């Protein structure tokens, strides 16, 4: 007959221990100690003072001078000491049997000790236990290089049981893990998190953590100070399978957020972040109420379906399989409902504050979304609290797209029903009124968006005209791009991408616009700041091929407060030179076609600049008349059939504000 044998190196190699979970071996040792103390308690009714001491080992401290503060060196190992039952013959036999069922009633899988060798170079075991009226001591080293294990057993003069599990020297890949804490308070809280269910038990042994370089911490006291539970256990069923949810309030922000702990056999196996699942749950729960929420979920079903390494469950994440009636998602969803009910009183103020903030944002900053408050309240309520303005705008835009899609679908359905005569007149009238109201609100929102855009542009122009911190004014290009993007034409950009409405509303809908573009696309020729060709008399398929334009509009923009004009370089001379070039049929557009005009073609010339002292003589020489508001000048050049306006930036800004004031007032934009 032959028996199965175990290859220890292969078994350890196949043990799955993620690099970002370096404390798992420590948790295994602590839980083993708890089980050992429980086993001793069950055998000895007089035993009640269970104690587990965790000693922290660090790499060698660097010598320092008397006045320096020693840096805290990395953790390299632990010694877990308990006064439990010890490594008697029965426990020793179980230890050396892979996948032992000795502690199966406690949820033991018989593989936890393999995590020790996965993360540490070796484990030194020393155990004093009481058997047959004497104390015996067993010592051995558990390592990949020490197989078979040679344990020593001797009788000792002792007064109590004591077992030491020394996890000696982290392997490099776990020692360098960012998830390996240096401070024992963090390690203590991690143990409390992992063993939370044990700490809830009134018979939990005293557990302390000791470090020569930091204060000793009693984990039970830490648990009592930071974790609050009451009579708030709730039982629910999923597919007739019973689950128990314990609501726990943790008064320590070092816990990793608001979470659901899925436990098996009193140990944490998986945790789920609740904040993505519960809309109004975030860090405000701690800020406003002083606690983080932990839901502890237990069930015989979870105990039976935990995997061998106790790092996950043998339950499908979602849906059903041939062998599983329910999924983790279904279990979590039902637990989530219970958690939302428990936290309702705490989340209500957060939800109210969120709603208030969204209303204020929509009212004051984004009126284009105002109709969503009325028609999409459920989607609005699902937004997370305290989103940045940018993120909130993105989310509202997504909801608006959903609204538009739904509205179009409803309109199509209404028309289909009308075509098929499937809707009574009375229902049609009610539905029609509802749809018209919805469409009107949506259109009003779109108008509000455009009006809000105008307010922003006017403010940008206002700020752009101010003198900068260096004492200089913005360059012409800044102002130019505000009116119309440079080196672009109306063939390149959408008509909404420019802001010529600042000067005249009609300019938004011209036939062809070229900005900062050379005649004939030739850098050796002149270039107008903005050239508009409008009202073509004849149009062919090829742009400008044979087309005669009724109207030519030309803009010349200057840097704010520019005052260095000469006879040759001033906006009046420049604009008239462009007219002469066009009238003589020497000017070609960017497509190399002649800009065709005739004697009836009208020219509208605009010099956009501040009216400074050096400009005034040229206005007088050309017979310009001042506007009634004293902010501009105008003239009509009969030989050129050209109407000429000199518009100061102040005039453009004032006129734009006046034209749009009624719209701003209607939206409450100040």
Secondary structure by P-SEA (a helix, b strand, c coil): cbbbbbaaaaaaaabbbbccccaaaaaaaaaaaaaaaaaaaaacccccbbbbbbbbbbccccccccccccccccccbbbbbbccccccaaaaaaaacccccccccccccccaaaaaaacccbbbbbbbbbcccbbbbbbbbbcccccccbbbbbbbbccbbbbbbccccccccccccccccccaaaaaaaaaaaaccccccccccbbbbbbccbbbbcaaaaaaaccccccbbbbbbcccbbbbbbbbbbcccccccbbbbbccccccccccccccccccccccccccccbbbbbbbbcaaaaacccccccccccccccccccccccaaaaaaaaaaaaaaaacccaaaaaaaaaaaaaaaaacccccccccccccaaaaaaccccccaaaaaaaaaaaaaaaaaaaaaaaaaaaaaaaaccccaaaaaaaaaaaaaaaaaaaaaaaaaaaaaaaaaaaaaaaaaccccccccccaaaaaaaaccccccccccccccccccccccccccccbbbccccccccccbbbbcbbbbcccccccccccccbbbcbbbbbbbbccccccccccccaaaaaaaaaaaaaaccccccccccccccccbbbbbbbbccccccaaaaaaaacccccccccbbbbbbccccbbbbbccaaaaaaaaaaaaaaaaaaaccc
